Amino acid sequence: MPTPDDTPSPSTEADQADGETLRDNSLLIQRVLRWTELFSEWPYPRIANLMQSARLVRHARGALVLGHDIARRELLVLVSGMVEISRTNADGRKYLHSFMSPGHVAPLVRLLDETPLGFYNYTAHEESQVIHLPADAVIAELDAEPRLWKDVSRLALRRQRESLQSLHQQVLGSLRVRLAATLASLAGQTGTPLRSGQSLSIGLSQGDLATMLGVSRQTMNKELRQLADEAVVAAVYKRIMILDADKLRDIASNG
């Protein structure tokens, strides 16, 4: 994938707060949108129209990419890096919902303009390049060619199914099941089937996984060691490799 030109262009006040808006790089934006599931089947005229309002922004590690601001009803397409989706309560306790990996589009709910914004913040877990798409611009193209709403529905329904599966595992599954299911889900975010020998494209620490699953780092370390002893995964600093995909699937399904 090409590297965007590093020269910044004049940016909006919001961009100055959250990241560096990169100079027009239409070719990169077009390629990434074509690669992204939601837009991969869109006819070129629709992509071309969308590109007119698309912004490519570089966000430093820890920067807020998208929050609750009603004036910034946007969709995000991750080009590179990693963005975490999380929420912190008034007591400072953090719930880490999931991560965006390159090619991922979120949040689809912002296409429903009558729906209040959600509670999640989107934060750069590492330096990331993100395409910001105004929701109104996306809706305009969808309404101009209504059949494209089918792609939105298909993606939203699949995510709902995954969310319900995750909820089922969180409520009824052991930590072993929840960890295996989480690793399998994160591996699947690359768009390729879960396979042996696959390294997660997302750099995760044991602390990150512990936060996602609501346990202590010591407890997470014990569970990861157990999977490593069974030659299911190999955990190196912030990197996890799937050694036995079939076994991981079996644990996620049956414990």
N, C-alpha and C positions, 0 to 999 in steps of 0.2 A: 504494500500500500504506500503511495507517495507520502512524503513528509510535507506538511503545509509550510508555506513561506513564513518565516519567523517575524516578519515586519508587521507591527500592529497598525491598524487603521484607527481613525477616530472612533471612540466607543461611546455608548450611552452611559448615563450615570450609574445604572444598575450594573453594567458590565465592569466599570471601573471598580466597583465595590467587590464583585465576585470573581473576576478573572480578566484575562487579556483577550480582546476580540482580535482575531487574526485577519490580515488583509484578505480580500476576496480570493477564494480558492474554489472556484466553481467545479473544477474537474474532480477534486477530491470529494466535495459534497455530493456530486452526482454519483460517483462510484460507490460511496458508502450507502447512499439511499438505495441504489440498485441492489446492494448486497444485503440490505436489511429486509427481514421477512415481511414487514407490513407494507413496504413500498416496492418490493421486487417485481410485482406483476403490473405496476402502474404504467400506463402508456406514457411515452416521453413528454408529450405536451403538458401533462399533469405534473410530472417531475419538474419540468422547466418552470412552470408557474410557481411551484412551491419553493424552488431555489431562489426566487427573487426576494423572499423575506427570510430565508434561512441565514443564520449566523453561526460561524465556527468560532468557538471560544476555548481558550486554554485556561484551565482552572488549576491553581496550585494545590498541593496536598493540604487537606483540611478546609478548603474553601467551600462555602455554601454554593451549590450549583443551582438549586431551585428550592424555594421554601413555600410559605403559605400566602405570599403576596398576591392578592387578587388581580393586580395589574400585570402580573407575569404568568398568565395562563398559557403555558407552553408545553410542548412535547420535547423530550430529550432523546437524541440518538447518540449513543456513545461511540466515538471513533477509536479512541485508545485510552488506556489506563483502566481505572475501576472507580465506580461510584457506589457508595453505600446508601441504602434506603433505611432510615432509622427514625426513632422518636425518643426524646428524652422528657421525662415527666418533671413536675415541679420540684421533686426531691433530688433530681439529678440522676435518677436511675434510667439507664439507656436500654431500649429494646432495638436490637439490630434485626430488621426484618429480612433483608436479602441484599444482594449486590447486583449491579448492572455490569455486564461484560460487553466488550466491543460488539456492535451490531444490535444491541438490545434497545428497545423503544419503550419509554415510559414517561409519564403515567397516562394510560389510555383514558382514565376517568375524566381527564381535563377536556376531552372532546365533548363531554356533556356539559354544555355551558350553563345549564340550570342547576347543576349539582355543586354544592359547597365544596371548597377545596379540602383535600384530606389532611391528615395530621402528620404525614411523613415529611421529613426533610431529605433532600438529595445532596450528599456531601462527597467531595472528591477524596476517596480513600488513598489515592496516590495521584500524582500529576496526571491530569486527564484532558483530552480534547473532546469537546461535546458540540454537536450540532443542535442549536436551539431553533425550534419551529413554532411560530405562533399558532395556537390552537385554531384561531379564526381562519387562518390561511389554509390549514389542513381541512377544516370543515367545509370551506368554500369549494375545494377541489372534490371532496367526497360528494357534496350535494350536486355538483355539476355533472358527475358521473356516478349515480347512486349504486351501481353494481359494485363499486369499490368498497362500500360499507360492509360487504360480505367478508372482506379480508379483516376488517376491524373486528367484526363479530366472531370470526373464527379464532383470532388471536385472543380476544377477551375471554371466550368460552374455555379455551385451553388453559389459560391462566387461572380461571375460576376453578377448573377441575384440579389443577395442581395445588391451588390454595386449600381446597377442601381435603385433598389427600394429606397435605401438610398438617392441617388442623387435626385430622383423625390420628395421625402419628403422634402429634404433640400431646393429645389427650390420653390416648390408649397405649402408645408405644413406650417401650423402655428407652433409656438413653442410648443404648446400643442401636436400637432400631432407628431412633431419631437422627443419630449421627450418620449412620449408613445412608439413610434417605436424603439427608442434607448434602452429603458428599456426592451422591449420585445426581441430585438435582443441579448442583453447581457444575458438575462435569458436563451435564447436558446443555448448559447455557452456551456452549461453543457452537451449537447447531449440528453437532455430529453425535451419533449414537455412543453411549457409554461403552468403553472398550478397555481391555487390559493394556497396560503400558502407557496409559494416558495421564499426563500431568494436568492438574487444574490450571486453567489460564489465569485464575485469580490467585494472587498471593495472599494467603490467609495465615495468621498466627493462631496459636492455640487459644490465645485470649479472644480473638475474633470469634472463633467457633464457640467458645464458652459463653460469650455474650449472646450469640444467636440462639443457643439452646438453653440459656438461663441457668447455667451451672458454674461452679468454681473452676478456675484454671487447673487446679490439682485434679479435680474429677475428670475434666476433659483429657488431661495428660494420661490418666490411667486408661481411659477408653481407647484413645489413639494407640497407646502401647499394646493393648490387647489385639486390636486389628492388625497392628504391625507384626506381632508375634504369630498371628495366623496367616501372615503373608497376603493380607487383603489390600493393605495400603502401605506406603512408605512415606514417612513424614520427615522432611528436612526443613531447615529454617524457612518459614513462611511458604513452603512448597509442599504439596501433597501429590503423590503419584498413585494411581489406581493400579494395583498389581493383579488383582483377580476380580474382573468386572462381574462375572457370574455370581461369585460368592457375595459381593457387595449387594447386588440386586436381591439375592436370597435373604440376606440379613435384613434389608430394608422392608421386605415383604413379610418375612416369617420370624424374624428375630434370631 
